[in-house]
């Protein structure tokens, strides 16, 4: 199985967004901004299927 560089770059971008949103969520929870915490959690839940879709499409790349 050969992997596309584009799909790897997209996965890295989604991972970076996941890390940023998670850090933002923890920060907002610490300062008791619960509305922003829930919004960040929903964004994290949306990013997971996006990453999974990118991963599945990247596996089927032929030479």
N, C-alpha and C positions, 0 to 999 in steps of 0.2 A: 504494500500500500504506500503510494507516494502522496505526500502532503503538499498542498499548495502554499506558497509563501504568503499569498493574500489572506487565506483563511487563518494562518497562524498569526499574522499581524492583526486581523480583526479580533481573534480570540484574546490576544494580548491587550488590545484596546478595551474590550469588554471587561477583562479582569481588572484593569486599571480603574475603570469606572466603578466596578464593584467595590474595590478597596476604598476609593474616594467616598462613595455613598455610605459605606459602612462606617467609616470614620466620622462622617458628618452626622450619621444617625446616633452614634455613641455620644458625640459632643452635644447634640441637642437633647438627648435623654439626660445627660448630666446636668444641664441647665434647665431641665424641666419644661422644655418646649415640646410637649407631647404631640401636637399636631404635625410639626415638622418631622418628628421621629416616625410617625406612622406613614407620612408621605415618602420618606426615605426608605422605609421597609417595603413599601409597595413598589418603588423603583427597583429595589434589589430583587423582588420577586419577578418583575418583568424582565430583568436582565438575564435571569437564569435560562428561560426558554430561548432567548435570543442566542446565548452562547451555545446551547445545546444544538440549535438549528445550524449555526455556523460550523460546529464540530461535525455534525452528520453530513453536511454538504462537502466539507473539506476532505473527508475520508474517501469519497468516491471519485477522486480526481485520477484520471489515467494519464500515462506518459504521453 
